[in-house]
Amino acid sequence: MARARKTIERMRNNPRGWRIQELKSVAVQNGIEVDQDGTSHVVFRHRVAGRLTVPADRPVKPVYVRLFLDYLARLEGTP
């Protein structure tokens, strides 16, 4: 979990240049279900935060990294 926290902090400081695999790793460490059944998009699901769909482009665009960070914040109950 400490590794995920460090990665999240680095994402907040610089949302550019992240790979979808790094987002998946953070999601799994936070108990988020990850789904990518051979498609070009990854779906993150959690019963509290709902659903977030992110294109699996390389690198992930900063807007989607920010949306992912907002999604994680919903899990923690912080804005």
N, C-alpha and C positions, 0 to 999 in steps of 0.2 A: 504494500500500500504506500510505503514511503516513496518508492520509485514513481508510482502514479502521481503522487503529490508534486514531486519535482518536475515531472513532465508537464502537468497542468500549469504549474507556475511558469515554465519556459514558454508554453503556448500563449499564456496571457501576455508575456513580455514581447513575444514575437510570433504573430500568427501566420507567418509566411514559411513556406518550404516544408510543410509537414506531409507525411505519407499517410494513406488511409490505414495502413497496418498499425501505425502508432496510435491512431484514434481508436481502433479496434482493441488494442492492448489496454489502453486506459479504461475503455468501456467495460471490458471483462473484469478488470480489477475492481470496478465499482458496482458489479452485480447487474450490469446492463446486458440484455440479450442482443446479440449481433446476428444479422441475417443478410446474406448475399448469395442468393441461389443462382449463380451464373449470370447475374445482371451487371449493369454498369453502375448501379447504385447500392449503397449499403444502408440498411435500415437498423437503427438503434431503437430498442423498445425497453421500457420499464413501466411497471404498473403505476408508479407515482408521477414520473415525468412525462409519460405518454410516448410519442413516437417522433423520431427525427430521421429524415432521409437525406443522405449526403452522396453526391456523385463521387465515384471512385477514381477521379482524375489524379494524375501525378504532376505536380504536387497538388494537394487539396487547396482550393482557393481560400484566402484569409476570411472571407465572409462565412464560409462553412465552418471554419475553425472557431470563429466567434460564436456561431449558433450552437456548436457542440459544447463550448464552455458555458453558455447560458443554460443548455440542457442539463449539464452536470450541476450547475448552481440550483436548479429546480429540485434536484435530488436532495441537496443539503438544506433546502428550504430558505436559501438566501437569494436576494434579487441579483 
